[in-house]
């Protein structure tokens, strides 16, 4: 049991370390396009949960949800930069819709436990 707790702690430590390294990189290189910050953070969160899954541990539903939202946020901001869109994308509204769908889906389709314990 203690060994399993140690491995979980290691995943969290790696995630926090990658988070601060990525944050430092985005501060050091301001020429990175908008959306790089949340996209990288989302990929870190999803990557840690993938590592947990493949090591036999239960992934965190909360950090998976945050990771998906961050990837969507970063993707929308990057799309605006890459495609040189003349309008600003409604990122916050899209994030709210994605979060709502993620909360609704398990209840509507008879999925497993609900997100966030009670929502």
N, C-alpha and C positions, 0 to 999 in steps of 0.2 A: 504494500500500500504506500509506504513512504517513498519507494522508488518511483511510483507513478506520479506522486505529487511533485517530486523533484523534476521529472521530465516536463510536467506542465509548467512549472516555474521557469525552466529553461526556455520553453517556447515563448513565454511572456517576456522574458529578458531579451531574447533575440528580437522579438517584435518591437519592444521599446527602443532597443539599440538601433535597429533599422529605421524606426520612425525619426529619431534625432539625427541620424546620418543623412537621411533624405531631406529633412527640414534644413539642415546645414547646407546641403548641396543646392537646394532651391534658393536659399538666401545668398549663397556665394556666387551663383550664376543667374542674375536677374534676367538674362536674355532668354531663359527657358520660357516657352509659351504659357499663356494662362491656361490653367487646367492641369498643369504638370503636378502641382502640389497634391490636390485631392486624388488624382489618378494614382500617383505613387503610393499614397497612404492607403487607399482602397486595396491596391494590389498586395501591400504588405499584410493587411488584415486578412484578406482572403488566402494568401499564401500560408500564413500561420495556421489557419483553420484547416487547410489542406494537409499540412504537416501533421497536425493533431489527428486528423482522420486516418491518414496512412500509418500512423504509429499505434493505432488502436484506441485512441482517446476520443472522447466526445468533443466535437467542435462547439464553440460558443455561438449560439444563435444570435446573440446581441451583436457580437463583433462581425459576424457574417452579414447581418443587416446593415451595420455601419459601413462595412467594406463595399457592399453592393451600391449603397447610396453614394459613397465617395467616388466609385468608378463611374457611375452615371453622371455625377456632377462634373468630374474631370473630363469625361467624354464630351459632354455638351459644351463645356468651355473650349475644349480643343477643337471641336467641330466648327465653332464660330471663328476661330483663328485660322484653321486650315482652309476652310472654304470661303474665307473672307466675306462672311455674311453681312449684308448691309443693316440687319436688325440685330438687336440683342435677344438672345434666347431666354425664355422665361425659366431659368434653371430652378429657382425655388419652387415654382408651381409644379414642375415636372417631378422634383424630388418628393413633394407631398403626395403626388399621385402614385409614384412608385412605392412609397412607404405604405400608403393605404392599401394597395394591391397586395403587398407582402403580408399585411396583417389580415386581410380578408381571405386570401387564398386557402389557408389551412382550414378555416371554418366552412368555407363554401364547398370545398372538394374533399372533406373528411380526412384531412391530413393529420399529421401527428400533433404534438403539443403546440399551443399557441405561442407566438412571440412575446417576449418581455414578461412571461409568467402569467399575465392576466388579460392582456389586450387581445 
